Amino acid sequence: MRAIFGVVSLLVVLAIVGLLASRQMKTAAGVSAGADGAVAASSAVAPATVREQSQQIQDKVRDDVARALEQGAARKEEADK
């Protein structure tokens, strides 16, 4: 009886983990497709090589970080006034 309960509970846990994993994969696929579309939409011509794509992503991250730091500095200056 104990063994049957153990096997059934293991199957239930595996089903729950599988369900959560499939939802996570669907969400991750949607986010990455959206991010790829945003990168492609922001540039007039899609990069031809992986190196160009990498450089474009690095530039975007660098710009985003710089913008975030500027916003943080501006908020700090407003808070200090």
Secondary structure, 3 states (H helix, E strand, C coil): CHHHHHHHHHHHHHHHHHHHHHHHHHHHHHHHHHHHHHHHHHCCCCCCCHHHHHHHHHHHHHHHHHHHHHHHHHHHHHHHC
